[in-house]
Amino acid sequence: MAAYLQITMTVDAADRAAGAKVYSDYKQEFLDTIPGAVSKELLVRDEDVQVLHGFETAEQAQAYLSSELFTTKVVPGLKPLFKADPDIRVYSVA
């Protein structure tokens, strides 16, 4: 893996099961259809939830944000759960 896409979301504890369902519903499709996708992990803390996506390149991580999967399935499934705008970051592995 040469890059990570980290999406941090503020979601009420009562809504986390619904958020986890969106994660699990699209995890395999993400791994099977998104160019350069290597991994996808759900990280849960008291204050927020993160999804850490692994990619072969930073460009592929950035491209996922405008993919059909992300814009027409993932975002609409999660958006009603957000308490604030998500923090989205792309990291390159040094």
N, C-alpha and C positions, 0 to 999 in steps of 0.2 A: 504494500500500500504506500502510495506517495502523497495522498491528500485525504483530508477529512472535511466533511460538512457537518457542522454542529448546529442544531436548531434547539434553542432553549425556550420553553414555553411555561408561562404561569397559568396553572390550571387548578381549580379548586379540588380538594381531596375527593369530594363526592363525584367529580367528573373524570377522575383518573381511569376508571375501568372503561369508560367510553373511549378515552384517548388511547388506551392500550389496545382496544379492539381495532381501531383504525391502524395502529402500528402492525398488529398481527395480520390483519386482512390484506395488507399490501406489501408486507416484507418480502415474500417469495416473488411476487411480480416485479418488485424493485430489483432483486438480485438476478432475475431471469431476463429482464428486458432493458434495463438502463445501461447504456454503454459505460464500461469501466467500473461498474458497481462491484465491490468486493465483500462488504459486510454492512450490517445495520444492527445497532444495539439500542435498547431502551434503557435509559438511566433515570432512576427516580430518587428524588430527594424531598425533604419536607417542604422546601421552598419553591421547587420547580421540577419540571420533567425535561429531560434532554433526549434527543435522538441523535446518535453519532453514526454517520454514514461513512464508510471507507470507500475510496476510489483509487484508481490507478493514477489519475492526474487531477490537478486542481481545476483545469478547464472542464473536465467531465463533471466534477462536483458542481461547478457553477452552472453548467448546462442543465443539470437535473432540475434546477429551480424553475426553468421555463418548459420542462417536459410536460407532456399531456398527463402522465400519471400524477405528477405533483400538483399541477394546476387544476385538473378536473376531478380528481379523486381524493388525494390526501388533504389538500387545503380545505375544500368544502366540508370534509368530514371532521376536521379539527377546529375550524374557525369558530363555530358556536361555543366551543369550550374555553377559548382564550379569555383571560382576565386582563391581558395587556398584549401589545404587539410582540410577536416572537423575536428573539435575538438570533440572527442567522449569521454564521461565520464560516469561512472556508480557510483551512490551514494546509500548508504544504509541510511535508515531513522533511526535516533537515538531514 
